Amino acid sequence: MYLGRVVGCVWATVKDPSLEGQRMLVIQPLTPDLRDTGKRLICLDTTGAGAGETIYWVRGKEASFPFLPKEPPVDTTVVGIVDSVHLQSPAPPAASPPAAAGRKSPRKGRSC
């Protein structure tokens, strides 16, 4: 699943019959910290998402699963509306213990 933001909608009067009555949205993909990334794309909508909402979407064969038993010709589908995103900041690297003075390496032979 991927994060995105709804930035528009698409109206098509001529389309595949299995797409009749389906909403198509223009989505701006987002990074986990909600910054724009990549090119905009068109997704079918199963959630009723509106302009400006943060959503998550799927691509590939899974994009047609919400419409079963019909299988519309879609590559991307909005499957959820995001209420909030919580990220943990990465932990600082752990300090390694200082090497004991005067100890020899347990390796024998040449050093790298």
N, C-alpha and C positions, 0 to 999 in steps of 0.2 A: 504494500500500500504506500501511497505517496501523499504528501500534503500539497494543497493548492488553495488559491483564492479565486472566487468567482468574479470575473471582470466584465462579463457580458453574456449575451445570448445569441443564438442563431435561429433565424426563421428560414425554413426551406419549404416551398410549395410543391416541389417535385423531388421525391425521395423514394427509397425502397419502401414497399408497402408495409413491411414489418416495423418501420419507424413511425408510422402514423400515430399521432397522439403522444409521442415521446418528446420531452423537452431536451434541447441541446444547449449546453452552456460553454462559454469560453473560459478556460481556466489558466491562471498563471501558476506554474509550479513553484513551490517554496522549499527552502531548506528547513531542517528541524528548528532553527531559531527564527523562522518566519521571514527570511529574506528572499526576494525574487531570484529565481534561477531558471535557466533554460528558456526555450521558446513556449509561447502560449499554445494551447491545444483545445480541441473540442471534445467534450465528454457528454454522453447521455446522462440524464439525471434521474435517480431513483428516490431522492430525498426531499425535493422541494426547496433546495438551496436558493438563496437570493443573492443579489449583487453585494459584493464586499465580504461575504461570509467565508470563513476558513473551512475547508472541506478536506476529506481524504478520498482518494480515487484509486482504482485498480486499472491495470492494463493487461492485454492479452486475452486468452480464452476466458479467464475469470470475469471479464467485463460483461459477458453475456449471461452469467449465472443468475443475476437478479430477475431476469425476464423469462426464466424457464416456465413452461415448456417451449415457449418461442425462443428462437436464437437469432436475434437481430444482428446484422453485420456491423458490430461495434468493436473497437479496439480499446476504448477507455470509457469508464463509467464512474460517476460520483456515487459512493456507497455510504457516506456518512458526513455529518456536520460536526465540526470540532468546537467544543465549548471552551477548552483551554489547553495550553501546552505547558508542561513543567519540565524544565531541563536542569539537571544537576551539572554544576561546573566541574570540570575534571579535577581530580585530586592531584595535588602537587606530587612530583615523583618522590618516593621514599629515599631518604639519605642512606647510603650504604655505610656500614660500620667501618671505621678507620682500620687499616691493616695494622696488625701488631708489629712493632718494630723488632727486627732481628729474626723474624720467622722466615723460613724458606718455603717456597712454593711446593705444594705436594706433587707437582708434576716433575717428572724426571726427563731428562733429555733436553732437546733444543726448545727455546722459547719462540713464540711467534713474533 
